[in-house]
Amino acid sequence: HIPIAFSPEDKERMSDEFMIRLAKEYMQEMGGNNTQYIIVRHDDTDNPHLHIVYNRINNDLKLISVNNDYKRNIKVCKKLKDKYNLTYGKGKDKVKREKLDNPDKVKYYIHDVIKSVLPTCKNPADLRFALKKFGIEIEYKRNRATGDLEGVSFRYNNIAFKGSQIDRKFSFGNLKKEFENNIEEAKQQRQEAELKAKQEAEEKARKEAEAKAQTSKRNIVLRGVELTPEQGEILMGGGSVFLEALNKSDGSGQFSAYAFLNDEKNRVIFSKNNPDEFVKYGKYEMRIRDKILIENGYITKAKVKWYGYGNHAYPYLWKADKSDPDYQESWDDPRLPKTQKTEKKPETPTIIRKKNRGREM
């Protein structure tokens, strides 16, 4: 896991596309491009930042080395900053790490890691977990009388510093404030997101209500033909209506046809023949409308004659591919989650059936 934070001064430049480009170039430069990884953006602090979670077993099934990752990280970050003219940090960020010796080298290493991961931490446990990935141990000091946390120190390569020795911002008191700020900012971000979602939902509902009201005030018009209110009710109720003088889509003339809707009632289908008449196809004898819908790539709850039972059945039929000769069949709606059952297949009595070739459409 690699967190990468950017300066607030560069926030306006940090579009999703730009941050993805930086993350990909970072992985390329760090030698981690030949593996699986995901990039996650966070905006819960003033510093726009992202996280890269990667698989340490690369695509060639070899373990990715993390030796000298810190040195490579500094070099790569500097290269990207210079390439894209990104803002360098102030104060300690101007120190040339490569020229330092221990213990200052360790001190600045701990400083840089804490600074990079702190924006994502909301409590001491978060910080401990984040630093552990970089080989840094953290020890919290408790008040003997109350048991409350009151101090913190960090250790790397057997060299330890109090938090305030690394930076006054990293004393436990200031870290605690930072945790609280992160929690509050995350809460505010969540509330703003919830409010935005609520406002968008209300606006969507308002527009839909207006559109529905406008639709209810006027009759349906199909290919230049205005339906009567009665015809509109039949159509929306799942029936079909015969219409004349319909305009062809290419403007070459007019035609007459039966009109009906698909199951979702969001598409008008035309048929020269009465769509409620039955036609034979394979083992099914179904309505013409069902066959038209299936052949055009729809899933439909078909009405089929249930031979020997004196009734009809209503299986869901469709084609997995338009070129398939056979239909797929289900007694549950395949468009719904599997947990939502619709109906059971009707029981078929044992009978002797006569062959009926029927006719193909």
C-alpha positions in Angstrom: 0.0 0.0 0.0 1.4 3.4 -1.0 -0.2 6.7 -0.1 0.8 9.8 -2.1 -0.3 13.3 -1.1 -0.1 16.5 -3.0 0.2 20.1 -2.0 -3.0 22.2 -1.4 -1.5 24.6 -3.9 -1.9 22.0 -6.6 -5.4 21.0 -5.7 -7.0 22.7 -8.7 -4.8 20.7 -11.1 -5.6 17.4 -9.5 -8.3 16.0 -11.8 -9.0 12.3 -11.7 -7.2 11.9 -15.1 -4.1 13.8 -13.9 -3.8 11.9 -10.6 -4.2 8.5 -12.5 -1.4 9.6 -14.8 0.8 10.5 -11.9 0.1 7.2 -10.1 0.8 5.2 -13.3 4.1 7.0 -13.9 5.0 6.5 -10.2 4.4 2.7 -10.5 6.4 2.7 -13.8 9.4 4.5 -12.2 9.2 2.3 -9.0 9.3 -0.9 -11.1 5.8 -1.9 -10.2 4.0 -1.6 -13.5 4.2 -5.4 -14.1 1.7 -6.3 -11.4 -2.0 -5.8 -10.4 -2.8 -2.6 -8.6 -5.7 -0.3 -7.9 -5.7 3.5 -7.4 -8.1 5.1 -4.9 -8.5 8.9 -4.6 -9.4 10.6 -1.3 -10.6 14.2 -0.9 -11.2 14.2 2.9 -8.4 16.6 3.7 -7.0 19.8 2.3 -4.2 17.8 0.7 -5.6 15.8 -2.3 -4.1 12.4 -2.0 -4.4 8.9 -3.5 -3.6 5.3 -2.4 -2.0 2.6 -4.6 -2.7 -0.9 -3.4 -0.6 -3.4 -5.3 0.1 -7.1 -5.5 3.7 -7.9 -4.4 3.6 -11.0 -6.6 4.0 -9.6 -10.2 2.5 -11.0 -13.4 5.5 -13.2 -13.8 4.8 -14.8 -10.4 7.9 -13.2 -8.9 8.1 -11.3 -5.6 8.5 -7.5 -6.0 11.5 -6.3 -3.9 10.9 -3.4 -1.5 14.6 -2.9 -0.8 15.6 0.8 -0.9 12.0 1.8 -1.6 12.5 4.9 0.4 15.4 6.1 -1.7 13.7 5.3 -4.9 10.5 6.9 -3.7 12.3 10.2 -3.0 14.0 10.1 -6.4 10.8 9.3 -8.2 8.7 11.9 -6.4 11.2 14.6 -7.2 11.3 13.5 -10.8 7.5 13.8 -11.1 7.4 17.1 -9.3 10.0 18.6 -11.6 8.4 17.1 -14.7 4.9 18.5 -13.9 6.0 21.6 -12.1 4.3 20.4 -8.8 4.7 22.4 -5.6 7.6 21.4 -3.3 6.8 21.3 0.4 8.2 23.9 2.7 10.7 23.7 5.6 11.9 20.1 6.1 10.8 19.2 2.6 13.7 21.4 1.3 16.3 19.3 3.1 18.4 17.1 0.7 17.8 13.7 2.2 20.5 11.9 0.2 23.2 13.9 2.0 22.0 13.1 5.5 23.6 10.6 7.9 22.1 8.8 10.8 20.3 9.7 13.0 19.1 12.6 10.9 18.6 10.3 8.0 16.2 8.2 10.0 14.6 11.2 11.5 13.7 12.7 8.2 12.6 9.3 6.9 10.1 9.0 9.7 9.0 12.6 9.2 8.3 12.0 5.5 6.4 8.8 6.1 4.2 10.3 8.9 3.5 13.3 6.7 2.4 11.1 3.8 0.1 8.8 5.8 -1.3 11.1 8.5 -4.1 12.6 6.3 -5.6 9.2 6.1 -5.5 8.4 9.8 -8.4 9.0 12.2 -7.0 7.4 15.4 -3.7 6.1 16.9 -4.4 2.5 15.6 -4.7 3.8 12.0 -1.3 5.6 12.3 0.3 2.5 13.8 -1.0 0.3 11.0 0.1 2.8 8.3 3.6 3.2 9.7 4.1 -0.5 10.1 4.1 -1.0 6.3 7.1 1.3 6.2 9.0 -0.5 8.9 8.4 2.2 11.5 7.4 1.2 15.0 5.3 3.5 17.1 5.0 3.5 20.9 2.4 5.4 22.8 3.0 6.6 26.4 0.2 6.4 28.9 -0.5 8.6 31.9 0.1 6.3 35.0 -2.8 7.8 36.9 -5.5 7.9 34.2 -4.3 5.5 31.6 -4.9 8.0 28.9 -2.4 8.3 26.0 -0.2 11.4 26.4 3.0 10.8 24.5 4.3 9.1 21.4 7.7 8.0 20.0 8.8 6.5 16.7 11.5 3.9 16.0 13.2 2.8 12.7 16.3 0.7 12.4 16.7 0.8 16.2 16.8 4.6 16.2 14.0 6.3 18.2 12.6 9.8 18.4 9.9 11.4 20.4 7.2 12.8 18.1 8.0 16.4 19.0 11.7 15.8 18.2 10.7 14.9 14.6 8.4 17.8 14.2 6.3 19.8 16.7 3.3 18.8 14.6 3.9 15.2 15.5 3.7 15.5 19.3 0.8 13.4 20.6 -1.3 16.4 21.4 -1.0 17.7 17.8 -1.5 14.2 16.3 -4.7 13.9 18.4 -5.9 17.2 16.9 -5.0 16.0 13.5 -7.0 12.8 14.1 -10.0 14.9 15.2 -9.7 17.2 12.2 -9.6 14.2 9.8 -12.7 12.7 11.5 -14.5 16.1 11.2 -13.4 16.6 7.6 -14.5 13.1 6.7 -17.8 13.7 8.5 -18.3 17.0 6.6 -17.4 15.4 3.3 -19.9 12.6 4.0 -22.6 15.0 5.0 -22.0 17.2 1.9 -22.1 14.0 -0.3 -25.4 12.9 1.4 -26.9 16.4 1.0 -25.8 16.5 -2.6 -27.3 13.1 -3.3 -30.5 14.1 -1.5 -30.8 17.3 -3.6 -30.1 15.5 -6.8 -32.7 12.9 -5.9 -35.3 15.6 -5.1 -34.5 17.4 -8.3 -34.7 14.2 -10.3 -38.1 13.4 -8.7 -39.3 16.9 -9.4 -38.4 16.7 -13.1 -39.9 13.2 -13.4 -43.1 14.4 -11.8 -43.2 17.4 -14.2 -42.5 15.2 -17.2 -45.2 12.7 -16.0 -47.7 15.6 -15.6 -46.9 16.9 -19.0 -47.2 13.4 -20.5 -50.6 12.9 -18.8 -51.9 16.1 -20.4 -51.3 15.0 -23.9 -52.1 11.9 -26.0 -49.4 9.6 -27.2 -48.2 10.3 -30.7 -46.6 7.4 -32.8 -45.1 8.1 -36.1 -47.3 11.1 -36.7 -50.5 9.4 -35.5 -52.1 10.7 -32.3 -53.7 7.9 -30.2 -57.0 8.4 -28.5 -57.0 8.2 -24.7 -58.6 4.7 -25.0 -55.9 3.5 -27.4 -53.2 4.9 -25.1 -54.7 3.0 -22.1 -54.8 -0.2 -24.2 -51.1 0.3 -25.2 -49.9 1.1 -21.7 -51.9 -1.8 -20.3 -50.0 -4.3 -22.4 -52.4 -4.6 -25.3 -52.0 -3.7 -29.0 -53.7 -1.2 -31.2 -54.0 -1.2 -35.0 -52.9 2.1 -36.5 -53.0 3.5 -40.1 -51.1 6.2 -41.9 -48.0 5.7 -39.8 -44.9 7.6 -41.2 -42.0 5.4 -42.1 -38.7 6.2 -40.3 -36.9 7.1 -43.5 -39.7 9.4 -44.7 -40.4 7.3 -47.8 -44.1 6.9 -47.2 -46.7 5.5 -44.8 -47.7 2.1 -43.5 -50.3 0.4 -41.3 -49.4 -1.9 -38.4 -50.3 -3.1 -35.0 -48.4 -1.3 -32.2 -47.5 -2.8 -28.8 -44.8 -2.3 -26.1 -42.0 -4.4 -24.8 -42.2 -5.7 -21.2 -40.5 -2.6 -19.8 -42.9 -0.4 -21.7 -40.2 1.9 -23.0 -40.1 0.8 -26.6 -42.9 0.6 -29.3 -42.9 -2.4 -31.6 -44.8 -2.7 -34.9 -46.2 -5.8 -36.4 -48.0 -6.4 -39.7 -49.9 -9.3 -38.1 -52.0 -9.3 -35.0 -49.4 -9.6 -32.3 -51.8 -11.6 -30.0 -52.2 -14.4 -32.5 -50.2 -17.6 -31.9 -47.3 -18.8 -34.0 -45.2 -22.0 -33.8 -41.4 -21.9 -33.2 -39.5 -24.9 -32.1 -41.2 -26.5 -29.1 -43.1 -23.3 -28.4 -46.4 -22.0 -29.7 -46.4 -18.4 -28.6 -47.9 -15.1 -29.4 -46.4 -13.3 -32.5 -45.5 -10.4 -30.2 -43.3 -12.6 -28.0 -41.5 -14.0 -31.0 -40.8 -10.5 -32.4 -39.4 -9.3 -29.0 -37.2 -12.4 -28.6 -35.8 -12.1 -32.2 -35.0 -8.4 -31.5 -32.9 -9.2 -28.4 -35.5 -8.6 -25.7 -36.2 -10.8 -22.7 -40.0 -11.3 -22.5 -42.5 -13.0 -20.3 -44.1 -15.0 -23.1 -47.5 -16.5 -23.3 -47.3 -20.1 -24.6 -49.8 -22.8 -25.1 -49.3 -25.5 -22.5 -50.2 -28.7 -24.5 -52.2 -31.4 -22.8 -53.0 -29.1 -19.9 -55.7 -27.0 -21.5 -54.1 -23.7 -20.3 -51.3 -21.3 -20.9 -47.9 -20.9 -19.3 -45.7 -17.8 -19.0 -42.0 -18.6 -19.1 -39.4 -16.0 -19.6 -37.8 -16.5 -23.1 -34.9 -14.9 -24.8 -31.8 -15.5 -27.0 -28.3 -15.3 -25.6 -27.3 -14.3 -29.0 -29.4 -13.1 -32.0 -27.8 -15.8 -34.2 -28.8 -18.6 -31.8 -31.6 -20.8 -33.2 -32.8 -21.9 -29.8 -34.4 -19.9 -27.0 -33.2 -19.6 -23.4 -36.0 -20.4 -20.9 -36.5 -19.5 -17.2 -39.4 -19.6 -14.9 -37.9 -16.7 -12.9 -37.2 -13.3 -14.3 -33.5 -13.4 -15.3 -33.5 -9.6 -15.1 -34.0 -9.7 -11.4 -31.6 -10.8 -8.6 -31.7 -14.5 -8.0 -33.2 -14.0 -4.6 -36.3 -12.5 -6.1 -38.4 -15.4 -7.3 -41.3 -14.8 -9.6 -43.3 -18.0 -10.2 -43.0 -21.7 -10.5 -43.2 -23.8 -13.6 -46.7 -25.3 -13.9 -47.0 -29.0 -13.4 -47.5 -31.0 -16.5 -49.7 -34.1 -16.4 -48.4 -37.3 -18.1 -50.1 -37.3 -21.5 -49.5 -38.7 -25.0 -48.9 -35.7 -27.3 -49.7 -35.6 -31.0 -47.1 -34.0 -33.2 -48.2 -30.6 -34.5 -45.9 -29.0 -37.0 -47.7 -25.7 -36.8 -46.3 -22.9 -38.9 -43.1 -20.8 -38.6 -43.2 -17.1 -38.7 
